[in-house]
């Protein structure tokens, strides 16, 4: 038994080491560093001079001077500064520890259970953090800020509801919900009960503490379920009750002003000021709008209250008179405030991913930080320049990631959520088929050069015909009435077909030079001749749905089509133009991936979390793999790996899952493969994970050297055709032209030019194939001669 346990432990260790090798780094994409998903806390960190904004999704950091975001590992939580430890803790179910000087992630550890609200307090004397957690009954967790670990969990005599630390005596006050109506005092260093104070409060909702007057203010109620309509005053030294303050409001948030020794409370549409010297209500001001948070300035004695309607910050002077309104950007929901003594600034974190910086001297807005959500919807790698293009429709732009992981923006390059990118390597251009438009990006300058209107197109399905430098754009939803042909040389689009239904999928077959596309309502696969812009063949099939998918095996001359109505796969022979097979499927198929090297087709299902393996040579299903697919997947047939949802990596040689990539449970929106660096990119919201595709192999030397590329300009042609060539630096190229039966009809050697005109006058009408060779690599093209 012992030997089995040892073996199991060794296997787990080897598995962890193996999977850990894959993830190389995570990149927070673009300048935005992600989104807030609603702010849950804002903090000025005097040790670094930066501002932290927390949310349930991640915490974000920015420099208030330069208004620049600070990259940091994105973890959720409410930021709490622990100055004695030199750390910032992101308080959540899992506590993340940040170096407060360098603003870098250190480590994380789990609490006993979920954090309850914002009830936590820090003792600088014993360097401990106390938080209310709730495994079954609420308890108090003790965090050791020196060792960054959960030190202890203790259960007070009743359910804890509020916490406060008196740093002078290093005592922890714990408010509870109990019929005993007591308040409990603990020694912070030993976590031992020092005293219990009879308060008459059935529950305590919130504490406020005045270190000047040495008094603890307890907002609560007499019974255990009522609103906090009582304010009890406790002497922090004698641990006795001094009395109650009449007329206190039910608190939403409180702030203590050390220079005036006052506590300010906001409640619904009112702000109330408590004089801690006389233990009395000084003022209650009506703001006429819902108040959400409050902070004060000890320099000027001003109070800042953020309200929701109008969206603004109310400014009260030292006499608690309303003297100003500072307008904020339009928003909804909760907003939070923080004050910086060092900078005399107020930071307002808004629900709408905006953080406003207010100059507390002039009471004016000094700047706004925008944490807009950038969702990566599509990714495409361009070997020319070793750059990754990321479509971010929510921000109306395409982001370009350079090899050094720096980013460049292309504003306005995508707007719709269903934008589809297509690369034209010979012209080094990226085409984004968008909602009712085609956007043309020059990849040399990484700029948007043109937007061409495509009326009536939604959920576009683009297909590039490289030999003719033509891009077809089908409509994937709606009426699907129009099909556009875009001339990449003239930058013009014309409507070439009118259909009666939408096109869910389309592919280009380089062997026949034709485009195959499926129709949604009329169950058929049709064949488009790009030379004549006409449909030359229709295959009538059973079914027809929005989930139709196509795949091309040009080596065998096969087209594979799957549908979900009914669940079937059809095999079309390209050479004979006939349907040669129909196979029922056990479940819905959402996408197809071909491994050309092995001649296998992988059919991925989202609902069944299964992958069917189809052998193209025998025409039969040979295996089933338990692996989940959803938004995106990637086939890398160079290393024979299929990447699926949640990080499953399938080895196509053995048709088995070989590893689960870290971090786990990542549901990628898009994926791409870098064939130069042999890296896989996987996105999740605004984070891009970079994996080594084959971590167990010896790393190949990275040269970044590209092979030759060629574009045939002017197809079909009569007298001549112009070739646009990209020849690797320092190389000479050779050009060969073959006729349809493989005979050499033209050759040119020693080419270094970027443009070459090929004379066609001596060649009969027909199809000719062009081969450009340089540095041991080839580029091919096709020219159609008409007479």
Steps between C-alpha positions, in 0.01 A plus 500: 500500500781738589681436172182575306460832678861592423453411135181704484676802653787473251256482208314809625829688535612406148160602361517838677852561370402401148189719482682789664755505220241593239392840634777745421335826601170686525456840342242761596399612155523861396511818698181433693633215717154347508177607662355552846155336482385753758734648759503350849773714654743781425829569682788744473828325570750752646788252477491498119290808434252299295126443526339155535148431380349164596210305361356151514681421175845654546690783667656771284774753571579837346740790555299813590774731367541355152155335487671185373395147593744280693523136385435260786374145525121545479334353808167600655448658840467816704841670548615549862836661586715339769778760543697309765528205264556719192221314321158546349253216554223438250232370732290224345442130561857460378720781634754637252813664639654796313837661573386853588830660397546334161128432435578144397322177585669290770276206584147398597335286766146383571279604789295245690201599288342799331568853620193670646440851363769758589542392862876484553750699705881525524723520808832670423627416851474121463506511116183296469186527291160399635210411272153354540462178302208266471569126472171401667460756778686833466839490672803728525805408293843612621755566224871513573628787283862401560461147368205572269292214630178422681619482860180416686121504489306562819129504574374777730216417741257628236487570125755776415372789288757784539871543578722786618861513625631742764869526402599677825400204717521238223147385569236366263137597551250248365138598456251215487139409436370347823218519751772533768560858371873497567814634334820292517859622533800285401875534536631526139832338579359191670147485357372464857181645644576801722153622591134501408300825514126508557368737230128436471543460123360182347724552200783730391500600132813717489776649717662843487801580716649829621863459613492867608216458750580131557139403434331226303173584325269204448221529244237235571151415613334377818362182342689250287324564168407869494676791321805666656313788666712531817845654555679378813822657633760280675812623682792311342718526815256415779293274271182654641193640327489883503146527362309530174468775240144583410391563141775296335435383144523144378848493347599392151860625527698699757819710491708642788658846479801503734557878484144582605440184706176432321325201347300554183231251405310470174156340492274500194463868406652651816840569652542523878792633707574368853713711736728249677600753768144561617346174378217677322353552156634827356321512164279294275492620138257386230671447165190422296660189352620157608837528676734205444834576668681771696857614568650804674806723470687574825680788324196706404237334719290436189273201457443329163184296439435316174136492393319327215264764366638721370818295454731719703696553820356741756753717687430619856728751670635485859166641625320215319336736252448383141735718296558317171399220263767325293340333196604142425462294184158345456473166679272268691537301819741542789795738505777507761738769626852516639713796611877553469659711773829514309343627178188670639293317243173309504455186289151400393473145365186473292293194416549571128873422501598863551723642773486878538792689657385814686733780608384556860661844507309644205211250507538430130543182297867451418460190285298186431627145475299277267507127580280407206454131446700366206367162394725316257266343247734390222876450466711465187877459474690667217847351439602816316630695799424222748191688619171394654180686406223499763146615423339696787150599383398645836773764463447543123860415422755239402801457726836398354740311728865523399762229574610698811137486633445871444170606346383739233142609444311521173186701591180433310633178345213288640161581651281190484525203735517265203785661308709241312866563401660372178870541417627560146871412540620612157364853547560490877151625571241397754134510406241511777154403378279695737132581543397657166861598427842374398798665670838494328813510720850557365721266705817687403387820672236332721241757400144498375517608136144450387147404600277358228124483554332160465128576552290216631786286634487380861706227667727505193665189358807605297696276260822604323586379149873583494561425132246760393566739791130490567316482830145371518282608792184302574232598751478250783168615648193704420349461154842419357401665172836623373845361422775754434824459307777736607783574257814529715685694229235756414357517854147472371212271595219389273193292570533177302225276635155528652400211725179413678664398828806550717837326460635342823835388349717522189846376397737538205633185331845573348492178297195592295530875552137523610309614807267260681227651718199365687153650524305507824135457410534333161699189598778508243872553434567718198812553289604850390731551202711810586588565135137549398350586843229243443372188675600206280384208719248432776500197729155450651535352849266411784465758775631853510577710810707787636755245630611366161882460480741432212857366479729444198750218449670617179742205503214254448272741317229472765257748654339406833175658614326448835155613603289488814167452328535204492839418654683375191830533314519500121811436288522674162751392236639817342624333180177318415274767653292243683395407852677171569404444864255586777555399864263562794662671799434410866472864611513860382828609342606861551824516305747298290881489507715322242845366578642490149820314593314209654195516274258520794192714550400597855133577563447695823176505696417755766196333655645149534859611584627247247723506192444252218804392296440429131762328282481671160671216313266222615194724538417367848494623860794351685486650851316715753678740737351633822585871472288814513457765229314827519604836360829427334756235416821470302663231287880506480583232244870579516520347847181293458312664787141613538430767765150502648292676763623507862853422387467142372785416262438202271794313348369418153750216454340301781162678518525556873508796739863545606464794736272771640657840459529743787321702613212260519137573421592761239228519236683662208329744267766464234827320429790536257827328420836671448686279255820707531538473879298175524264658755127469558294803604179451697284792609261541789326840523796744510771246586713327240672178606814399312593131490800316361343261254746216564668554840659155510690542173825687440419861417564575136723793421285801423604669180183686416595457135207488261477313172407659169147627437321580176178662387361461149346833397251521214338154482354395262742646241560514124832654395689514831464483874690686773653308789565669832796327665642503851847343490691447827785743555829382349334229289453457127180343372409276209164504325345202321170478309331164425195419294206291619676169423824599675719606206746786560408789267702784652791556742685804639804500730683740732195710585534766770225737393169555678301511176517278192287507185440158348441495122205273411467568126662171398290293738168346391187557707488293815623472856870539587679451830781729618772398745734750667804342670749674734715382789366146485135612535223536244196715434240400243232675303267451208424702187201453271562592135201599290492556121 
